[in-house]
Amino acid sequence: MKKRRLYMIRHAKSSWKNPMQSDYERPLNDRGMLDAPVMGERLKDFGIVPDLIISSTAKRAQQTAKKIADTIGYDKDGIKWYEKLYHCIPSVFEEVIYEIDDDVETVFIVAHNPGITDFVNEFSPMFHTDNMPTCGIVGAEFELKEWNEFSRVEKKVILYEYPKKLA
């Protein structure tokens, strides 16, 4: 058994400036561009560094993942991109988690609502959020031998941070 940590990160605030733009292609707005590195700094301050970052391929999620990676000193070329994380349901997060190499101990997953809120609310009966805020982070700790045991192990929420909490 190994102690593992999973940090679910909702993409930062996105821009609605161009109404003709597809949802998938929407970039971060100015606040999102500022919030992502701030939250990366917050993770760094807590000494939280991932072995792996996984992200949705949607533009705003990619930008969030890259900004956080830059801030914490994670090689952006090491980010794993999954198109299926775009507006997915909780079971898709589990599919992605089951594919994680068993040597990996700490993972960041950058994705979207409403799936991310539903997923983190399954972590523990002691934790609930009505809505995962943009650039919000929920971290859980648990013990398992292989990542494919994720859905069967007890999880403890160890972190819930978001930009407005810091304001």
Secondary structure, 3 states (H helix, E strand, C coil): CEEEEEEEEECCCECCCCCCCCHHHCCECHHHHHHHHHHHHHHHHCCCCCCEEEEECCHHHHHHHHHHHHHHCCCHHHCEEEHHHCCCCHHHHHHHHHCCCCCCCEEEEEECCCHHHHHHCCCCCCCCCCCCCCCCEEEEEEEECCHHHHHHCCCEEEEEECHHHHC
